[in-house]
Amino acid sequence: MSSVKLRDRDSIVTKEGLIFRVFGYSHPSNAYICDAEYASSEIFKSSDPRAPRDGAGKSNLFYKFYDDEGWKFIHKNYPRYAITHEMLGVTVLGVNRAYISEVREPSVRLKELVAVEPADKLHAATLRVLNVSLKRSGLSVDNFGVFGSILHGFHHPDYSDIDLIIYGRRQIEKMRQALEVLYAEHDSGFRNEFETDAAIAGKKWRFKNFTPKEFLWHQKRKFIYALYDDKAQSGRVIKAEFEPVKKWKEIKNEYNPQTKIVPKDWVRIKARITEDVDAPFIPSVYSIEPLEVLSGSRTVLEATRVISYLEEFRQQVQKDETVIVEGNLEEVVSTKGSFHQIALTYCPRYYEQTLKVANLTF
């Protein structure tokens, strides 16, 4: 599939039975940088009780990769899906266009679900959430897609979540405003997932510079994580996520093999957010004005942006807020010049990274 055009959250299926999720919007000309999401039971088995995706007994059993399982499995068994990221000089997971057997697009799959009678309880609940979303936001079906297990048809009607995509900067803001109103209406059936600490209760907290209370405060105001009360129809309350993805005309491919990203130092600074239009997406990009170096090289005072590849820090802070940032200082060097940025990404010091509003009090 040499001419295929994909974006964040689109899925690639290989002939071996691997399912990859396209990651972000910047890719080499001959491949897509990806996350490994699922593998067929014919090639991979997991002992993790969260992993099976059997679609309530259907024959197409898949297992979901957790943590670094996918990375290790691909490197050991299918090294063709590890490619060189020329800008970073490191190996990442990715699929060469020549190895793509099938593409699954979230927007196409949603239209298929809308066009037929619901096949199960989750399908029906997804349509109910979609219909409320359309009515209250003023958006159209063309602005939505589905991801996760329902995209692939191996969702479990009694356990899987409702995973919706919203395409576009303006569209996600409309949906966030609609959700904020729905959360405030006691009879809407919608609640903010992070209204209480139930979302993290019992979980081991690993972040070192970001407390559970700070996490809940930031997550709650994002509005894209909902709980939908579907007990009257399906007998349960279902998590419903509204994932922001860019519209095609909003996408700029920043991958350039002639540009190099050079690691400089581990830094912690106080800064002011000067722009946040790309905050909802992965990667999330925040323009900054550095205010104070808290640790690390003073070169960080030249940094112009924070770029985050981590979902925890998506839509995390807002324009004009004073924030604390800790992560990898990098210099981006191109033929047109250079600039510095702080990157929040998958790295050995993952849980030391932070992006949060400064001076929060509870």
Secondary structure as GFF3:
##gff-version 3
##sequence-region A 1 362
A	DSSP	beta_strand	11	13	.	.	.	ID=ss1
A	DSSP	beta_strand	18	22	.	.	.	ID=ss2
A	DSSP	beta_strand	31	40	.	.	.	ID=ss3
A	DSSP	beta_strand	52	53	.	.	.	ID=ss4
A	DSSP	beta_strand	62	64	.	.	.	ID=ss5
A	DSSP	alpha_helix	69	77	.	.	.	ID=ss6
A	DSSP	three_ten_helix	79	81	.	.	.	ID=ss7
A	DSSP	beta_strand	82	85	.	.	.	ID=ss8
A	DSSP	beta_strand	90	96	.	.	.	ID=ss9
A	DSSP	three_ten_helix	97	99	.	.	.	ID=ss10
A	DSSP	beta_strand	102	104	.	.	.	ID=ss11
A	DSSP	alpha_helix	106	114	.	.	.	ID=ss12
A	DSSP	alpha_helix	121	137	.	.	.	ID=ss13
A	DSSP	three_ten_helix	141	143	.	.	.	ID=ss14
A	DSSP	beta_strand	144	146	.	.	.	ID=ss15
A	DSSP	alpha_helix	149	152	.	.	.	ID=ss16
A	DSSP	beta_strand	162	167	.	.	.	ID=ss17
A	DSSP	alpha_helix	169	184	.	.	.	ID=ss18
A	DSSP	beta_strand	190	192	.	.	.	ID=ss19
A	DSSP	three_ten_helix	197	199	.	.	.	ID=ss20
A	DSSP	alpha_helix	212	220	.	.	.	ID=ss21
A	DSSP	beta_strand	225	229	.	.	.	ID=ss22
A	DSSP	beta_strand	237	245	.	.	.	ID=ss23
A	DSSP	three_ten_helix	248	250	.	.	.	ID=ss24
A	DSSP	beta_strand	260	278	.	.	.	ID=ss25
A	DSSP	beta_strand	284	295	.	.	.	ID=ss26
A	DSSP	three_ten_helix	298	302	.	.	.	ID=ss27
A	DSSP	beta_strand	303	308	.	.	.	ID=ss28
A	DSSP	three_ten_helix	311	313	.	.	.	ID=ss29
A	DSSP	beta_strand	322	334	.	.	.	ID=ss30
A	DSSP	beta_strand	337	344	.	.	.	ID=ss31
A	DSSP	three_ten_helix	350	352	.	.	.	ID=ss32
A	DSSP	beta_strand	354	357	.	.	.	ID=ss33
###
